[in-house]
Amino acid sequence: MKGIIKMILLYSLCLFLSFCGQQKKTNNTYNIDEFQEGKKVNRYEYVNDTISKVISYNSDTGKIESEIKYFNGAPDYKNDLDLEQEFLNYKEFLNILTTHKIKPINPIILGSDLKDLSTVLSIADSYDDFKQETSVKDKVTIIKFVNFNKNIRFSPSLITLFIPDNTIIMDYELLVENGQPLKESYKIRGQILVKEYVYQDGRLKQILYKMLDNQNKKESIVFEKKFEYKN
């Protein structure tokens, strides 16, 4: 009898430890702080790997400017029609990327970069007057739009600091690996804007904006987004 009781207690303990292990695995709570040009601008709070709050800061003073709570991955609109529309747009951007087999990790932290990428792909889907080339090298998918020659209105977006409205994008190139964007290249007259997505341990750590001069091939970093993860 004592042996049976001992076995039952041991079995119960195993179940309890297993349950705790599962709880620990699913209760993945962490924050992602976003810095632009070295200044903190956003904090993204996650509970169970699901966005729960976005806090925006004044980049100069460091004071909180706004807080948006999320429930089941959707923002609490509170009759804010602009916020509701922004979220609908965000979901549409994700749908466009999904059709191209692009599924960014923590997509909400990409901000306007998510919008830029989906906008280019959406416009490309609407035209057939340019050459599209797709190849795979070392598990990296390379997509090229040759003689693209499209005038894309990106605003509001950070990219307009370097590609103003009414600028013709002559060629475009996108590198993707395992559904994650690695690099975008926008060729405009005389220059190429390059966005590099830098990952570490499966996490997006940086987005580097680089400008490449077509003539002397000099490359310079013109803008940086950095992400810090805190458990």
C-alpha positions as CSV (number, residue, x, y, z in Angstrom):
1,M,0.0,0.0,0.0
2,K,2.8,2.4,0.9
3,G,4.4,1.7,-2.4
4,I,1.2,2.5,-4.3
5,I,0.7,5.7,-2.4
6,K,4.4,6.6,-3.1
7,M,3.8,6.0,-6.8
8,I,0.7,8.1,-6.8
9,L,2.4,11.0,-5.0
10,L,5.4,10.7,-7.5
11,Y,3.0,10.7,-10.4
12,S,1.1,13.7,-9.0
13,L,4.4,15.6,-8.6
14,C,5.4,14.8,-12.2
15,L,2.0,16.2,-13.4
16,F,2.5,19.3,-11.3
17,L,6.0,19.9,-12.5
18,S,4.9,19.3,-16.1
19,F,2.0,21.8,-15.6
20,C,4.4,24.4,-14.2
21,G,6.8,23.9,-17.1
22,Q,4.0,24.5,-19.5
23,Q,2.9,27.6,-17.6
24,K,6.4,28.9,-17.7
25,K,6.6,28.2,-21.4
26,T,3.4,29.9,-22.3
27,N,3.7,32.8,-19.9
28,N,6.3,34.5,-22.0
29,T,6.2,38.1,-20.9
30,Y,8.8,40.6,-22.1
31,N,9.3,44.2,-23.3
32,I,10.9,45.5,-26.5
33,D,12.3,49.1,-26.3
34,E,12.7,50.9,-29.6
35,F,15.3,53.5,-30.1
36,Q,15.7,55.8,-33.1
37,E,19.0,57.6,-33.5
38,G,19.8,56.5,-30.0
39,K,16.6,58.0,-28.5
40,K,13.9,55.8,-26.9
41,V,10.6,56.3,-28.8
42,N,8.5,53.2,-28.0
43,R,8.1,50.3,-25.6
44,Y,6.2,47.2,-26.7
45,E,4.9,45.1,-23.8
46,Y,4.1,41.4,-24.5
47,V,2.2,38.9,-22.4
48,N,2.2,35.2,-23.6
49,D,3.9,36.4,-26.8
50,T,1.0,38.7,-27.5
51,I,1.2,42.5,-27.6
52,S,-0.5,44.0,-24.6
53,K,0.6,47.6,-24.6
54,V,2.4,50.2,-26.7
55,I,3.9,53.2,-24.9
56,S,5.2,56.1,-26.9
57,Y,7.8,58.6,-25.6
58,N,8.8,62.0,-26.5
59,S,12.3,61.4,-28.0
60,D,13.7,64.7,-26.6
61,T,12.2,64.7,-23.1
62,G,11.8,61.0,-22.5
63,K,8.3,61.6,-21.2
64,I,5.4,59.4,-22.0
65,E,3.2,60.8,-24.8
66,S,0.7,58.0,-25.2
67,E,-0.3,54.5,-24.1
68,I,-2.4,52.1,-26.1
69,K,-3.6,48.9,-24.4
70,Y,-4.2,45.8,-26.5
71,F,-6.6,42.9,-25.9
72,N,-6.1,39.7,-27.7
73,G,-3.7,41.4,-30.1
74,A,-6.1,44.3,-31.0
75,P,-5.9,47.9,-29.6
76,D,-8.5,49.2,-27.3
77,Y,-10.1,51.8,-29.6
78,K,-12.2,53.7,-27.1
79,N,-14.2,55.2,-29.9
80,D,-10.9,56.4,-31.5
81,L,-11.8,55.9,-35.2
82,D,-8.3,56.9,-36.4
83,L,-6.7,54.2,-34.2
84,E,-9.3,51.7,-35.4
85,Q,-8.4,52.6,-39.1
86,E,-4.7,52.3,-38.4
87,F,-5.2,48.8,-37.0
88,L,-7.3,47.8,-40.0
89,N,-4.5,49.1,-42.3
90,Y,-1.9,47.2,-40.2
91,K,-3.8,44.0,-40.7
92,E,-4.1,44.6,-44.4
93,F,-0.3,45.2,-44.6
94,L,0.3,41.9,-42.8
95,N,-2.1,40.1,-45.3
96,I,-0.2,41.5,-48.2
97,L,3.1,40.2,-46.8
98,T,1.6,36.8,-46.0
99,T,0.6,36.4,-49.7
100,H,4.3,36.8,-50.5
101,K,5.3,34.3,-47.7
102,I,6.8,37.0,-45.5
103,K,5.9,36.7,-41.8
104,P,8.0,39.1,-39.7
105,I,8.6,38.2,-36.0
106,N,6.9,40.8,-33.8
107,P,5.6,42.7,-36.8
108,I,4.2,45.6,-34.9
109,I,7.7,46.8,-34.0
110,L,8.5,47.3,-37.6
111,G,6.2,50.4,-37.7
112,S,6.4,52.3,-41.0
113,D,8.9,49.7,-42.4
114,L,6.1,47.2,-42.5
115,K,3.9,49.7,-44.4
116,D,6.7,50.5,-46.8
117,L,7.4,46.9,-47.7
118,S,3.8,45.9,-48.1
119,T,3.1,49.1,-50.2
120,V,5.8,48.2,-52.7
121,L,4.7,44.6,-53.0
122,S,1.0,45.7,-53.4
123,I,1.8,48.1,-56.2
124,A,4.0,45.5,-57.9
125,D,1.1,43.1,-57.8
126,S,-1.0,45.7,-59.7
127,Y,1.4,46.2,-62.7
128,D,3.0,44.0,-65.3
129,D,5.1,46.6,-67.1
130,F,8.4,45.7,-65.5
131,K,10.6,42.7,-65.2
132,Q,10.4,40.6,-62.0
133,E,13.2,38.2,-61.2
134,T,13.1,35.7,-58.3
135,S,15.9,33.5,-57.3
136,V,17.2,31.5,-54.3
137,K,20.7,31.5,-53.0
138,D,21.9,29.8,-49.8
139,K,18.2,29.7,-48.6
140,V,17.8,33.4,-49.2
141,T,15.0,34.4,-51.7
142,I,16.0,37.3,-53.9
143,I,13.2,39.3,-55.5
144,K,14.1,42.0,-58.1
145,F,11.8,44.5,-59.8
146,V,13.9,45.7,-62.8
147,N,12.8,48.9,-64.6
148,F,10.2,49.2,-61.9
149,N,9.9,53.0,-62.4
150,K,7.1,53.6,-60.0
151,N,6.2,56.8,-58.1
152,I,5.1,55.6,-54.7
153,R,3.6,57.8,-52.0
154,F,5.0,56.4,-48.8
155,S,4.0,59.2,-46.4
156,P,3.5,59.2,-43.5
157,S,6.7,57.1,-43.2
158,L,10.3,57.5,-42.1
159,I,11.4,56.5,-45.6
160,T,10.2,59.9,-46.9
161,L,13.2,61.4,-45.2
162,F,15.3,59.8,-48.0
163,I,12.7,59.1,-50.7
164,P,10.4,62.1,-50.9
165,D,7.0,61.9,-52.5
166,N,7.1,62.2,-56.3
167,T,10.4,60.3,-56.5
168,I,10.7,57.6,-59.1
169,I,11.9,54.2,-57.8
170,M,13.8,52.8,-60.8
171,D,14.6,49.4,-59.4
172,Y,13.8,47.5,-56.2
173,E,15.3,44.4,-54.6
174,L,14.2,42.4,-51.6
175,L,16.0,39.6,-49.7
176,V,14.0,37.2,-47.5
177,E,15.1,34.3,-45.4
178,N,12.7,32.0,-43.5
179,G,9.9,34.6,-43.9
180,Q,12.0,37.4,-42.4
181,P,13.0,40.4,-44.5
182,L,16.8,40.8,-44.6
183,K,17.4,43.7,-47.0
184,E,15.6,46.1,-49.2
185,S,17.2,48.3,-51.9
186,Y,15.4,51.2,-53.5
187,K,17.3,52.6,-56.6
188,I,16.5,56.2,-57.2
189,R,18.3,58.7,-59.5
190,G,21.9,58.8,-58.5
191,Q,21.5,56.9,-55.2
192,I,20.3,53.6,-53.7
193,L,18.6,53.6,-50.3
194,V,19.3,50.3,-48.5
195,K,17.4,49.0,-45.5
196,E,19.2,46.2,-43.6
197,Y,17.3,44.1,-41.0
198,V,19.8,42.8,-38.5
199,Y,18.9,39.7,-36.4
200,Q,20.4,38.1,-33.4
201,D,19.2,34.8,-31.8
202,G,16.1,35.0,-34.0
203,R,15.2,38.5,-32.8
204,L,15.2,41.7,-34.8
205,K,17.9,43.9,-33.3
206,Q,18.4,46.8,-35.8
207,I,17.1,48.3,-38.9
208,L,19.8,50.3,-40.7
209,Y,19.1,52.8,-43.4
210,K,22.0,53.2,-45.7
211,M,22.5,55.5,-48.7
212,L,24.7,54.3,-51.5
213,D,26.1,56.7,-54.1
214,N,25.8,55.2,-57.5
215,Q,28.9,57.0,-58.8
216,N,31.6,56.4,-56.2
217,K,29.8,53.5,-54.5
218,K,30.3,55.1,-51.1
219,E,27.9,53.8,-48.4
220,S,26.9,55.7,-45.3
221,I,24.4,54.9,-42.5
222,V,21.8,57.7,-42.5
223,F,19.3,56.4,-39.9
224,E,19.2,53.6,-37.3
225,K,16.4,51.8,-35.4
226,K,17.6,49.7,-32.5
227,F,15.6,47.2,-30.4
228,E,16.4,46.1,-26.9
229,Y,14.6,43.0,-25.3
230,K,13.9,42.9,-21.6
231,N,12.4,39.8,-19.9
